[in-house]
Amino acid sequence: MREQMSLFDDIAAAPGADNKPVAQPITEQPAEASPQKAAGGFYYPIDENTARRAHDMMSMSDYEAGSATAEYRAAVDKASALVERRKAATSPYYHNKLDTLLDRYARRLAQWTNDYNRNGASCPSVLVCGAGNFPVRKKARQNAREDSLWAEYKDIEAILYKIKSVGTGPVDLTDPYAREMLGDQLHRLQHQLDEGKAMNAWYRKHKTLRGFPGMSDEAAARNDAAIASAPAFAQRPMPDFELASLRGKIKRVQARIEELDRLQAQQSTPVPAEEHDGFQIVRNAEQNRLQIIFDGKPDEATRSALKSNGFRWSPRNNAWQRQLTDNAERAARRALGLE
């Protein structure tokens, strides 16, 4: 089987991840066996008999017993280590989602591995069986199936990118820890702004950062050199454009906190659904979504209007929805012709 772990080349391994003990001994087991508990989730079964046959169809060397299972579990262990690092860096609100993604990765990778080996066992290599009476058409079908399997593998590998991205976007206002996280962001940004203004004042007075509280002489010398080599409009510790950028970020975080206040007020006093002929508009403060629920499937023109105004279909909620904001309210009325 081809190398599966290219994505992890640029991901630092968690402490002890490379030496993580296997949760259960590797045994040859059928694919339909129950999943086994792993350190960070579950190992799903790998059909070692099929893996052996696939190896024998392609190679003259002996198959190392349990190698397909070991390779699969090593991939799951690295994904598990990645999940643990993301959990350490994100709110507990995201931990269940991370566990779900890890389980999906482990399950789909096991199915893919068994499918890949089953395809490999369907036709031998010409180097193994010889050219006489070689099943050319069968080999062509096997190669075509292998191409589709590698396209499927890209989808499985994409789960790892999803894991890496969990919790990296804007704070979800439905997160129970949203206020705490926004408060931390605001405090950090305000501290950066205050420190930048203090460094600018020190530099204007002393023409150097040497002696600035909390800054070593070596760091001050490096900063002085960088300031001297900067364009004239940026020859200060924190140029005006950086100060303006920080002020903008502070205002956006403050706006998010105000939005959170409004959302929590709506949660405490729910707004009744707005009834219309054939649909209703629901302000779901608990999920922070403006939802449009139709009596039946809307026509193509309505669906196109909803999509162009930022609404997406949610099978779980059986509704067209987007984030609950004033812009969403206006977009809904525009899409539904209520203006």
N, C-alpha and C positions, 0 to 999 in steps of 0.2 A: 504494500500500500504506500502511496506517496506520502511525503512529509506533510503533517497536518498542522504544525505548530508555528508557522511563519509569523502569525500575528503577535505572538508572545515575545518575539525577538526584541521589541522595543519596550516591553513591560517589565519593570524590575520585579524580581521574584520576592514574595513575602518571606520573612524570616522563617527558615525551616521548610519552605514550600518544596524545595527540591528533594528533601529527604523525608517528606511526609509519609508515614507508614500507611500501607494499603489497608483499608478497613476490613476486607475479607480476603482469604487466600484465593489466588487465581486457580480456577478449575475449569475444565472443559465442560461447558454447559450449553444446552439448547437455547435458541434466541427467545423462546417463549417463557423462560424462567423469570421469577420475580426479581425486581431490582434489589440490589444490596446496598446497605447503608454505607455512605462515604463520610469523610470528615466534614465536608461542607454541604452534603446533599445526598444524592443517590447515584450509584453506579448501575447502569442498565446492562443486561447480559450481552456478551459477545459470543457468537457461535464459533467456537474454536475448531470444530470439525470442518466447517465450511472454510474457515481461514486456512486450515492446513491444506485442503484440496486446492484452494486458489493459489497457494504458494507452490504446490507441486505442479500445477499447470504452467507455471511461469519460470520455475527455477529448478536447477539440478541439485541445489544444496538442500540439506536437511532443514526441516521446519523447527524452529525453537518453540517448544511447547509453551503456550500461554503468552506468546509475544504480542498477538493482536489485542488481547485483553489488557496487557500491560501498557501498550501504546495508547489505547483508548483511555485508560484510567489516568495516565500521566496528563493527557489533555484535560480531563475533567478536574484533576487536582490543580492545574494551573488556572483554569477558569474559576475554581473555588477560591484560590488565593486572591485573584482579581476582585471577586465579589467581597471578600473580607476587607480588602483595602478600600473599596468603595463604601462599604458600611461604616468604616472608621472615619470617612471623610464627609458623610452625608447624614441628614436627619433620619431618625428611626422611621419616619413616615415612608421612606423609600425602601426599607429593608425587606418587606414582603415582596415588593416588585423585583428586587435583586434575586431573592430566593427563587421566585417563579422563573426568571430568565435563566438562572443556573440550571434548574431542573429541565427546562425546555432544551437547553443546549445539550445536556447529558443524554436526554432521551433521543433527540434527533440525531446526535452524533453516533449513538449506538445503532440506530436503525440504518443510518447511512453506511456505517462500517460493515454491517451484515449484508446490506444490498450490494456494496462494492465487492465484497468477497464472493458473494453468490454469483455475481456477474463474472468475476475472474475465474470462477470454477466451471463456467459454462463451456469454455473452449480453450484448448491448450495453445501454447506458443509454438510456432513452427520450429523453433530451436529445440523444443522438448520432444515433439512427436515426429519431426521430419517433414519434408515437403511432399512426400507421396500421399496422394488422396487427401490432401489437406482441405478441411471444410472452409473454403474461402468465404462463402456467403455467411456462414455462421459467425466467422471471425469479424466480418464487416458489421453484423448486428451487434456483436459484443462491443466493438469499438464505438459504435454510435451510442450504445447504452452508457458506456464509460464517459463519453462527452457530456451526456445529460446528467450523470451523477456528479461530475465536477462542477457543473452549473448549479446544481442543488447544494453542493458543499459551500459555495460562496454565500448562499442564504444562511447556512448554519454559522459560518464564520462571522456574518454580520451581527449575530446575537452578541458576540463579544464586544463589538463596537457599541451596541446598545447598552451593555453593562457599563462600559467606560463612560458613557454619556449621562447615565442616571444621576440626577441631582446637580448637574452642572449648569442648567439653565436658570431662568428667573425663579425666585421663590414662589412655590405654589401656595396661594392664599388659603387653600383648604387644608394645608399641613397644620396640625396642631401646634407645631413649633415655629410657625411663620413669623409671629411677632418677635420671638426671641432672635431668629436669624436676621430679620430686617433690622432689629435694634443693633445687633452686632455689626452689620454692614454700615449702618449710619455712624456708629461710634468709630469704626476703623477709618472711614472716609473723612470724618471730621478731624480725627487725630492727624491724618496725613496733611489736611489743609492747614491746620494750626501749626504743624511742624514746618511746613514749607514757608509759611508767612514769617515764622520766627527765624528761619535760616536766612531768608531774604533781608530781614531787618539787621541781623548780625553781619551779613556780608556788606551791606551798605555802610555800616558804621566802621568795620574793621578791614574791609577789602580782602578778607580771607575768611575761611571757615575754621581755621585753626583756633582751638579753644571753645568751639561751640559745644554746649553741654551734651554729653553722651556720645560724642564723635571723637575717634582716635586721631592722633596727628597724621598717621598714614592715610586714613580715609579722607581727612581734610585736604591733604596734599593732592590726592587723586581727584577730588572734587574741584579743587582750585584749578588744576590743570585742564579738566574738562570744561569748566566755565570759560577759561581764557581762550580755548580753541573754538568755542561755540560762536555762531553768528552774533552780531551786535545786539539784535533784539532779544537774544536768549542768554545774555551773559549775566546770569544770576542763578542761584541754586535751584529755584523753581520758577521758570518763566511764566509770564502772564497766561499763555495758552494752557499750561498745565493747571494753573490755579482755576481757570475758567472751566476746564474739563472736570475737575474735582467738584466744583460748585454745582455743575450740571448733574453729576452723579448723585450728589447729596439731595438735590431737589427731586430727582426721580425716585430715590428710596423713600423720601418723605411722602411723595404722592402715593407710593405703594402702601405705606402705613395708613394713609387716609382712606385708600381704597379698602384696606382690610377692615378699618373701622366701619365703613358703610356696609361691607359684606356681613360682618358680625351683627350689625343692627338689623339687617334684613333677615338673618337667621333667627333672631329673637322675635321678630314680628313678620312671619311669612306673608307674602303677597299672594292673593288668590289668582288662579290661572285666568288669563284674559281670553274669553271665549269669542270665537268668530265662526262664520259659516264654513264648516269642513275642517277646521283646525283650531288649536288653542296655543297660546303663548304662555310658557311656564318660566318663571324666574326662580330657578333652582339654586338658592343661596348655599345649600349644603354642599353641592358639587361645584359651585361657582360657574354655573352654565346658564345661558339663556337658551331655552329649548322650544322648538316648534314641533308640535305633535299633530299629525294629520289623521283624519278618520280613515283614510285609505292612502294608497300610493299617489303622491302628487304627479302631475304631468311633467313631461320633459322640460318644458319652458320654465316651470316653477323650480324644478331641480337645478337647472342651469343658473337661474337667478340666485338661488340660495348659495350655490357653490361660488359664484362670482362675488358674493358678499361675505365670504369667509365662513359659511356654515358647512359643517361636515356631518354625514350620517353616522349615528351611533347605534349599532345593532343592540348593544346592551340596554340602552335606554329607550330604544325604539323612537328616536327623535332626531331631528336636525338641530345641531347645537353649536355654540361657540362660547367663548368666555363671557361671563356676565359683566358687561361694561356699558357705558352710555353709547359708545360707538356701535356696540352690538344691537342696542335698542333701535338706533336709527337705521342700521343695516337691515334689520328684520322688517321694518315697516317699508323700506325701499324695495326689498325683494318681494314682499307680499302685496305691494300696491296699496298700502294703507296710508300713504302720505297725502 
